[in-house]
Amino acid sequence: MVRSMTSHTDLPTSFWGYALETAAFTLNRVPSKSVQKTPHEMWNGKRPNMSFMKIWGCKAYVKHQKSTKLEPKSEKCTFVGYPKETKGYYFYNENKVFVARTGVFLEKEFLTNSGKSRNIELKEVQQQQDIEPEVEGISQAVEENPTDLETQPLRRSSRERHEPGRYGFLVTTHGDVILVDQDEPKTYEEAVASPDSEKWLGAMRSEMDSMSDNQVWTLVEPPEGIKPIGCKWVFKKKTNMDGNVQTYKGRLVAKGFRQIHGIDYDETFSPVAMFKSIRILLAVATFHDYEIWQMDVKTAFLNGKLEEDVYMTQPEGFVTPKNAENV
């Protein structure tokens, strides 16, 4: 599959690693005859979204981060994969690989030129298997006299097996590489059952206290005919520059994908600061020689009132016992 992918592009063979990761990424999201569900659905419990997937190796125009009025607003790059840490795409241009959230993909142009391919020589390295001479003799005996054969037990490897460190990431400190544990719980049940359950519960209590102080919701009886949207806990470990866990954060988020446009909402907002605004403030402070102070806001809220009536279920683990049916 990797050889086929690389043969239809003008990328050097050194990009076989990106092709291999993209092949595995794709195969995990397509059905198979051996199982009823895709590997992605079996692992995550939900069907994968395939709308963002693109043809590997096709050209794409990616918008410049910085550009002047006379320079082009975008550059032509090659799509080479999907990053694991964030949503977006890997693009290659001018001897560098970078990540961008989106781009204009020239898939039709790629399909038009798909008939042109080149021969790719990839060497496959296989580990030499430990085969006993008796086993080789059995194979030879089967070829010569398949009816006269005495079966013997196969040799099994006695090497110790260890679980791979799937949930870690590498941090470099003073030339040394250490593995930091990043096994953040995915659900409330995992959080309360983990060794750091007290810290996760403290983070959730802090979030609930913040919700109460800001009067985010009012507990009411569910109206007839209304199906409330759900909510879930999102857990995150914040580390310092040395890779040590500094803060345990628990955030309660509503499942907004259940809302219907025109019924539950009309507009969407995101409380995110623009870098241009920050640069302007820093430029003004530098010009007037102002002193700049920095503070860490523990919880940020978008200051706005909902015009629609939105009903949400109570957070898991913090359901009011007397009014368990309320929303």
Summary of the structure (lengths in Angstrom):
residues: 327
radius of gyration: 27.9
end to end distance: 50.9
largest distance: 96.9
contacts: 637
relative contact order: 0.08
helix: 26%
strand: 18%
